[in-house]
Amino acid sequence: MKKKFLSALFLAGFVSLAWAQGENCQYNGVQAYCQWGTGCFTINNIYANEGIPCATLIADCISDGMLYTGVPSSALNTGNNHGEGVNCGAAGGTWQAGNNPNRTSLGCCKWDVETQCWDIWSDAEDAQQQVTDCQGGDNQYWAAKCPNEGTGQCPGGTNSIATPSSTAANLNVLVQTGSLHISSVREATVQLFDVSGKQMLSEKVPSGYSVVNLKGQKVGVYFAVITSGSHKQTVKVTLK
C-alpha cells in the first residue's frame, strides 16, 4: 500500500511565506489556503520561477490536503510557524475541495514497507479494502486513530498491537505473531486452510475479544476465514 506525499518544494512553499514573496494563489477568484497535516497555510507560488505555478499547488493540495477559502489572515499570525497548529475550518475558513474534513479514521496501519503509521480514512475509495489488507500479512493494524499520523507514533507503541475495540466494527481480525486476535459482536467461526485448500482447523469463538493460537501448526502460509453472522474476513497467516 503506497502513500502519496507532497513534494518538498510544495511544502517548503507553505512554510516559507513569512520571508519570501510571491503571488498568492486563488481558487475561483478567492485566496486559497491548504490544510496540510496539523497546519493551515496560505497557498503562494513563491517557487513559480522553479516550475511550480499556482495551478499545480492548488491541484496538489486537493490531492493530498484540504483546500479552503475565507480563512482570516489573523488566524495565521502564529510567529515563525505561519499557520502550524491552526485548523483552517475552525479558524473560519470554508472547505472547497480535497480530503473531506468530516472523514473518520477506520483504523491505524503500519504497512510492512513503512516505518510510520497511517490512518485509513473513510473517504478513500478503497477504504474497506485497505482495512482488510492491513489486517493480513506482516502489516500492523490498530482499531484506533493514529495519535499523530506519519510520525511513527503508533497506538500502543511501534512494535505492539493494541487490543481491538469490539465497537469498531461487527467483525475485526488482527494477525500477530502466530495468533488471530478476533473482535466480534457475536459468536464467530474460525477456519484455517493451507495453500492447497486443506482445512487445518475449525473452531468457534464467543462474542467479544478472543485470541486463537496457531503456533501448533507447521511452518508455512495459511489463510484464515472468520465468519460472524453475515460478516466474513479472510486473512493471510504466515507461520515461521
C-alpha positions in Angstrom: 0.0 0.0 0.0 1.6 3.2 -1.1 1.1 6.6 0.5 1.1 9.8 -1.6 3.3 12.7 -0.5 3.5 16.3 -1.5 6.8 17.4 -3.0 9.4 19.0 -0.7 9.2 22.2 -2.7 5.4 22.3 -2.3 5.7 22.0 1.5 8.5 24.5 1.6 6.3 26.9 -0.4 3.9 26.9 2.5 6.2 27.3 5.4 8.5 29.9 3.8 5.8 32.5 3.2 7.0 34.8 6.0 10.3 35.6 4.4 9.6 35.1 0.7 7.4 37.0 -1.8 5.2 35.6 -4.5 1.8 35.6 -6.0 -1.0 34.5 -3.6 -2.9 31.7 -5.4 -6.7 31.9 -5.9 -9.4 29.3 -6.2 -12.4 30.5 -8.1 -11.2 34.1 -7.7 -10.7 33.9 -4.0 -7.5 33.5 -1.9 -6.7 29.8 -1.3 -5.5 28.0 1.8 -4.4 24.5 2.4 -4.8 22.3 5.5 -1.8 20.1 5.5 -1.3 17.9 8.5 -1.7 20.0 11.6 -1.3 23.3 9.9 -3.3 25.8 7.8 -1.2 27.6 5.2 -1.7 30.4 2.6 -1.0 28.9 -0.9 1.6 31.1 -2.6 3.6 30.3 -5.7 6.9 31.6 -4.4 8.5 28.8 -6.4 6.9 29.9 -9.7 10.3 30.5 -11.3 11.2 26.9 -10.4 8.2 25.5 -12.4 5.6 25.3 -9.7 2.7 27.6 -10.7 -0.5 28.2 -8.7 -2.5 25.6 -10.6 -0.1 22.9 -9.6 -0.1 23.9 -6.0 -3.9 24.0 -5.9 -4.0 20.6 -7.5 -1.5 19.1 -5.1 -3.5 20.5 -2.1 -6.7 19.0 -3.5 -4.9 15.6 -4.0 -3.3 15.3 -0.6 -4.7 18.0 1.7 -7.9 20.1 2.2 -8.4 23.2 0.1 -10.1 26.2 1.9 -11.1 29.8 1.2 -12.1 32.5 3.6 -9.5 31.8 6.3 -8.9 35.1 8.3 -5.3 36.2 7.9 -5.2 37.0 11.6 -5.6 33.3 12.3 -2.3 32.5 10.6 -0.2 35.0 12.6 1.5 32.5 14.8 5.1 33.5 14.9 7.5 31.5 12.8 5.1 28.6 12.4 2.9 30.6 9.9 -0.2 28.5 10.5 1.2 25.4 12.2 -1.3 24.2 14.7 -4.2 26.1 13.1 -7.2 24.3 11.6 -8.5 26.1 8.5 -12.1 25.2 9.2 -12.1 26.0 12.9 -10.5 29.4 12.1 -13.5 30.3 9.9 -12.5 29.0 6.5 -14.8 27.2 4.1 -13.8 23.8 2.8 -13.8 23.7 -1.0 -12.1 20.5 -2.2 -9.7 17.8 -1.3 -9.9 15.4 1.7 -13.3 15.7 3.5 -12.8 17.3 6.9 -15.6 15.2 8.2 -13.9 11.9 7.3 -13.2 9.4 10.1 -10.3 7.0 10.7 -11.2 3.3 10.2 -8.0 2.4 11.9 -4.3 3.0 12.1 -1.9 0.9 9.9 1.8 0.3 9.9 2.3 -1.2 6.4 5.1 -3.8 6.3 7.1 -1.5 3.9 6.6 1.6 6.1 8.4 2.9 9.2 5.5 5.2 10.1 1.8 4.7 10.9 -1.0 6.0 8.7 -4.7 6.4 9.2 -7.1 4.5 6.9 -9.6 7.3 6.1 -13.3 6.6 5.5 -13.4 8.8 2.4 -10.8 6.7 0.4 -12.3 4.8 -2.5 -10.8 1.5 -1.2 -11.0 2.2 2.5 -12.6 -1.1 3.5 -10.1 -3.0 1.3 -7.3 -1.2 3.0 -8.6 -2.3 6.4 -8.7 -5.9 5.2 -5.3 -5.7 3.6 -3.7 -4.2 6.7 -5.2 -6.9 8.9 -3.3 -9.6 6.9 0.3 -10.4 6.2 3.1 -8.7 8.1 1.2 -5.4 8.5 0.2 -4.0 11.9 -3.3 -2.7 12.4 -4.9 -0.9 15.3 -8.7 -0.3 15.6 -8.0 3.3 16.5 -6.9 6.6 15.0 -3.2 7.2 14.7 -2.1 9.5 17.5 0.0 11.6 15.1 -0.2 10.3 11.6 3.0 9.8 9.7 5.4 10.4 12.7 6.0 6.8 13.8 3.8 7.3 16.9 1.6 4.2 16.7 -1.1 3.2 19.2 0.4 1.1 22.0 4.0 1.6 20.7 5.5 0.8 17.3 6.1 -2.9 18.0 2.8 -4.0 19.5 -0.8 -4.4 18.5 -3.4 -2.6 20.7 -6.4 -4.8 21.7 -9.0 -4.1 19.1 -12.2 -2.4 20.1 -15.3 -4.6 19.7 -17.3 -1.5 18.9 -15.0 -0.5 16.0 -16.8 -3.0 13.6 -19.0 -6.0 13.7 -16.0 -8.2 12.9 -12.4 -7.2 13.3 -9.5 -9.6 12.8 -5.8 -9.0 13.5 -2.8 -11.3 12.8 0.1 -11.1 15.3 3.0 -13.5 16.0 1.2 -16.7 15.1 -2.2 -15.8 16.6 -5.5 -14.4 15.4 -7.0 -11.6 17.5 -10.7 -11.5 16.9 -13.2 -8.9 18.0 -16.8 -9.8 17.1 -20.2 -8.6 18.3 -21.5 -12.2 18.1 -20.1 -15.8 18.1 -17.7 -16.4 15.2 -16.4 -19.5 13.4 -12.6 -19.7 12.6 -11.4 -21.9 9.8 -7.7 -22.3 8.8 -6.7 -23.6 5.4 -3.3 -24.3 3.9 -2.3 -23.1 0.4 -3.7 -26.3 -1.1 -7.1 -25.6 0.4 -6.9 -28.3 3.0 -8.7 -27.4 6.2 -6.3 -27.5 9.2 -8.5 -26.1 11.9 -12.1 -25.2 12.7 -13.4 -23.8 15.9 -15.9 -21.3 17.4 -15.1 -18.3 19.5 -17.5 -16.4 21.7 -18.6 -12.8 21.1 -16.3 -10.1 22.4 -12.5 -10.4 22.2 -10.7 -13.7 21.6 -7.2 -15.0 20.7 -6.8 -18.1 18.6 -3.2 -19.5 18.9 -1.9 -21.1 15.7 1.6 -21.9 16.9 0.7 -25.6 16.9 0.5 -25.6 13.1 3.5 -26.3 10.9 5.6 -23.5 9.4 4.1 -22.2 6.3 1.5 -19.9 4.7 -2.2 -20.3 5.6 -5.5 -18.5 5.1 -7.9 -18.0 7.9 -11.6 -17.4 7.3 -13.5 -15.9 10.1 -17.3 -15.7 9.9 -19.7 -13.9 12.2 -23.3 -13.8 11.0 -23.3 -12.1 7.6 -19.8 -10.8 8.1 -16.7 -12.6 6.9 -13.0 -11.8 6.8 -10.2 -13.7 5.1 -6.6 -13.0 6.3 -3.2 -14.4 5.3 -1.2 -16.0 8.1 2.5 -16.7 7.8 3.9 -19.0 10.5 7.6 -19.1 10.9 
